[in-house]
Amino acid sequence: MSKVQDSKRYEHTLSVAYTASNLAACYGENIEYALIAGMLHDCAKCLPEEKLLSICEKQHMRISGEEYKKPSLLHAKAGSYLAEKKYNITNRDILNAIHNHTTGRPGMSLLEKIIFVADYMEPGRRQAPRLEQIRRTAFVDLDKAVLMILEDTLKYLQDSGSVIEKTTQETYQYYKGHAEP
């Protein structure tokens, strides 16, 4: 991976894999799957936007209007394809974890939630609202950590006038509806 990513992205990748393996151990998920998904979650991150669009179009993946406006959002979808074709990953849960690590999705598997959370809270991450609280919560209540991340992400995107992918909003609504009172 270090040959495909710049050094900063590679450090992030190692930190996500490390964090994911710790969360997997905490929740009884397959640690090897968490490491693999963590190592490959950003395998398409450094590709040019045109290449991301090309991969997703050729594979007949659904591309939202938001993703056409900001093709870098497609790195997760393109990454799941690369993980399968370039790195020979056949496990559907690992591929889904890569595919959904940025937006999440309603009803994520345990591995998907682990990668989603690990990407947000890995040790190299420095600036995010409630980051320390999310890090503590993640090892006690993973669904609550997912909801907190979605809340903070949506607030950040709204406040900055950035594109909000519809799936992120749907995921937030799903986990808000399933949160413990």
N, C-alpha and C positions, 0 to 999 in steps of 0.2 A: 504493500500500500504506500510505503514512503516514496516509491518511484512515481506514483500517480498523483500524489498530493504534495502541496508545499509543506514546509516544516510545521507551520502553525496548525494547519488542518490535520496533519498527522498526529501532533500532540493531542489535539481535541479528540481524534478517533481513538487513540490509546486510552484516554481518560474516560470516554463513553464506554468502551469495552470493560474497563476496570470497574466502573460504577455499575454497569449492567450485571456483571458477574456477582458483585456484592448484593445487589437487589435480588438476583436470582437465588442466591444462597439463602437469603432472608425469607423468601416466599416459596421455596421448594420448586423453583423452575429449573429446567436443565441449564446448568452453568455453561456448558460448551455451546449450546444454542445462543445463549446471551452474549458470549464472547464473539461468536461468529457474526451475529447481527450487529453488535457494537462495532466490530472492525469494518464491516461493509456498509454501515448505514449512510455514509457520505461518499461512497465510491464514485458517484457521478457529480459530486459537488463542484469539482474544478473544471467540468466540461463547459465549453462555450454554450450560450443560450440556444444558438441555432442547432447545435448537436442534440441538446436536450429535447427540443421541439421535434427534431427529425426522428429520434428514437421513439418518442411517445406516439407520433403520428404513424410511423411504420408499424408499430405494434398495436395500433387501433385502440390505444388507451384513451379514456375520456379526458379531454382537456377543457377546463372551464374557461370562461371569459377572463376571469382573474389571472389564470395561468398563462393565457395568451398575452395579457398585458405585462406580466412579469414572469417570463419563462424560467427564471432561476428557481421558482417554486416547484418546477418539475423534477428537480434533482432526486427526490425520493422515489418517484415513480420510475424514472430512468434507472435509478440505482437498483431497484428490485429486478429490473430486466438484466442489467449488467451482472448482478450477483448470480443470476441463474445461468446466463449464457457464457460469461467470461470466467466466473469463479466456480461454476458447476454446483451451485447450491440448488438442491431439489426440495428441501423441506419447506412446505407452504407457510408454516408459521414464521420461519425466519424471513422468508421473502415478504410476507405481509408486514412484519415488524419494520423492515426497511422501507417498504412502500408507504407506510402510514406514520413514519416517525416525526413528520413536521406538523401535520394537521390533526393527527389522531383519526379515529372514526368511532361512530357509535358501536358499543359492544366489543371493544378490543379484547383480544386474548391477553393472558397474563404476560406473555413475552412482548407483545406489542406495547402494552402499558409500560413495561420495564424499559424498553428502548426509548419510548417517548419521554419518559421521566429522566432517564440517564442522560439523554442528549441535552436536556434543559439544565440539569443541576450538576453536571460533571465538575470536578475540582478546579478546572481551569476557568470555568465561567465565573466572572467577577461582578457583572452588573445585571441585576434583575431584581425587581421588587420581591420582597419576602423570600429571597433566595435561601437564607439560613433556615427559615421556618419550613420552607418546602423540603429542604434536605432532611430536616428532622422528621417531618411528617411522612416522607416517602418510605421510611423504614418501619412505620407504624400503621399507616393507612394509605395504600397505594392509590386507591380511587380518589381519596381526598386530595392527594398530591396532584393527580391528573387534573382535577377540577380547579385547583388553585393555579396551576400553570396555564390552563385555558383562560381563566379569568384575567390573569395578568397579561397574557399574550393579546387577548382581544382588546383590553384597555390600551395597551401600548400601540397596537395597530390603529385603533380609533383615534387616539390622541395625536399620532404622528401623520394621520391622513393616508396611511398605507393601505395597500390592497388587502382585503380580508377574504380569504378563500372560503367558499360556502361550507365546505366540509368541517372547517374549524368551528364555525358557528353551530352546525348540526351536532358535532361532538360535544360542544359545551352544553347545549340543551339536553342532550342525552344524559351526561354525567351530573348535571344539575338536578335532573329529575330522579336520579338514582342515588343522590347523596343522602347520607344519614342526617336526620334533623338535628 
